[in-house]
Amino acid sequence: MSQLKKIILAEDNQADVELIKLAFKNVPLPIELHHTYDGQELMDYLRREPLENVALILLDLNMPRMGGLDVLKIMYNDEELRKVPVVVFTSSTHENDVLSCYEHGANAYVGKPIDVDKFQDVINAIAYFWADINVVPSLAASI
């Protein structure tokens, strides 16, 4: 069996959190989903927990206290944190948001689908690529 991979979700909208959790439960991969409510809570978590086995940060843009773009800026300027893949998962499709996220180190930018079936398809694609196919630096030595 594959090694347990951790995906960290930074999302303040409780309805989206529940939908995302449900979608990940339907993904047959060894994934631990950890939820943080906002960017500040995410940064606190990243600074106190080991980064090994973190396959991905799934990051909302618009959150209280510290938004996703601020998180990206901090991570991009941190030698260790910039190694952790980040997928921005948000309802915003504004070109300026997309460009700013990529300029500050986002690995992907995905709009949240409204259709429930499409939502599950998107979570499946994210999970399979980032937790099964992709190799992150901290895990490369174990292959």
RAMOMO-V389823 format. One record per residue. RES is the residue in three letters. SS is DSSP state (2 for helix, 1 for strand, 0 for the rest). BURIAL is 1 if it has 16 or more other ideal C-beta (glycine too) atoms within 10 Angstrom, else 0. D_LAST is the distance of its C-alpha to the last C-alpha in Angstrom with 1 decimal. Layout:
[[RES;SS;BURIAL;D_LAST] [RES;SS;BURIAL;D_LAST]]
This chain:
[[MET;0;0;13.4] [SER;0;0;10.9] [GLN;0;0;10.5] [LEU;0;0;13.7] [LYS;1;1;13.8] [LYS;1;1;16.9] [ILE;1;1;19.2] [ILE;1;1;22.2] [LEU;1;1;25.4] [ALA;1;1;28.2] [GLU;0;1;31.3] [ASP;0;1;34.9] [ASN;0;0;36.4] [GLN;2;0;36.4] [ALA;2;0;37.0] [ASP;2;1;34.0] [VAL;2;1;31.9] [GLU;2;0;33.1] [LEU;2;1;32.5] [ILE;2;1;28.9] [LYS;2;0;28.3] [LEU;2;0;29.9] [ALA;2;1;27.9] [PHE;2;1;24.5] [LYS;2;0;25.8] [ASN;0;0;26.2] [VAL;0;1;22.6] [PRO;0;0;20.9] [LEU;0;1;17.5] [PRO;0;0;16.4] [ILE;1;1;17.7] [GLU;1;0;19.8] [LEU;1;1;22.4] [HIS;1;0;24.1] [HIS;1;1;27.3] [THR;1;1;29.2] [TYR;0;1;32.7] [ASP;0;1;32.8] [GLY;2;1;31.3] [GLN;2;1;32.7] [GLU;2;1;31.2] [LEU;2;1;27.8] [MET;2;1;28.0] [ASP;2;0;29.2] [TYR;2;0;26.2] [LEU;2;1;23.7] [ARG;2;0;25.5] [ARG;2;0;25.6] [GLU;0;0;22.3] [PRO;0;0;18.8] [LEU;0;1;16.9] [GLU;0;0;13.4] [ASN;0;0;12.5] [VAL;1;1;15.2] [ALA;1;1;14.2] [LEU;1;1;17.8] [ILE;1;1;21.3] [LEU;1;1;23.9] [LEU;1;1;27.0] [ASP;0;1;30.6] [LEU;0;1;32.9] [ASN;0;0;36.2] [MET;0;1;36.0] [PRO;0;0;38.4] [ARG;0;0;38.2] [MET;0;1;35.3] [GLY;0;1;34.4] [GLY;2;1;31.2] [LEU;2;1;32.2] [ASP;2;1;32.9] [VAL;2;1;29.4] [LEU;2;1;27.9] [LYS;2;0;30.2] [ILE;2;1;29.1] [MET;2;1;25.4] [TYR;2;0;25.8] [ASN;0;0;27.6] [ASP;0;0;25.2] [GLU;0;0;22.5] [GLU;0;0;20.0] [LEU;2;1;21.1] [ARG;2;1;21.0] [LYS;2;0;17.2] [VAL;0;1;17.4] [PRO;0;1;18.0] [VAL;1;1;21.6] [VAL;1;1;23.3] [VAL;1;1;27.1] [PHE;1;1;28.5] [THR;1;1;32.2] [SER;0;0;35.5] [SER;0;1;36.6] [THR;0;0;36.5] [HIS;0;0;38.6] [GLU;2;0;37.7] [ASN;2;0;38.0] [ASP;2;1;35.5] [VAL;2;1;33.0] [LEU;2;0;33.6] [SER;2;1;33.5] [CYS;2;1;30.2] [TYR;2;0;28.5] [GLU;2;0;30.4] [HIS;0;1;28.9] [GLY;0;1;25.3] [ALA;0;1;24.8] [ASN;0;0;22.0] [ALA;1;1;24.1] [TYR;1;1;27.6] [VAL;1;0;28.4] [GLY;1;0;31.9] [LYS;0;1;32.4] [PRO;0;0;34.0] [ILE;0;0;37.2] [ASP;0;0;37.0] [VAL;2;0;35.2] [ASP;2;0;33.7] [LYS;2;0;32.4] [PHE;2;1;31.1] [GLN;2;1;29.0] [ASP;2;0;27.8] [VAL;2;1;26.8] [ILE;2;1;24.9] [ASN;2;1;23.1] [ALA;2;0;22.1] [ILE;2;1;20.9] [ALA;2;1;19.0] [TYR;2;0;17.3] [PHE;2;0;16.4] [TRP;2;1;15.4] [ALA;2;1;13.9] [ASP;2;0;12.4] [ILE;2;0;12.1] [ASN;0;0;11.7] [VAL;0;0;8.9] [VAL;0;1;10.6] [PRO;2;0;10.7] [SER;2;1;10.5] [LEU;2;0;7.2] [ALA;2;0;5.7] [ALA;0;0;5.6] [SER;0;0;3.8] [ILE;0;0;0.0]]
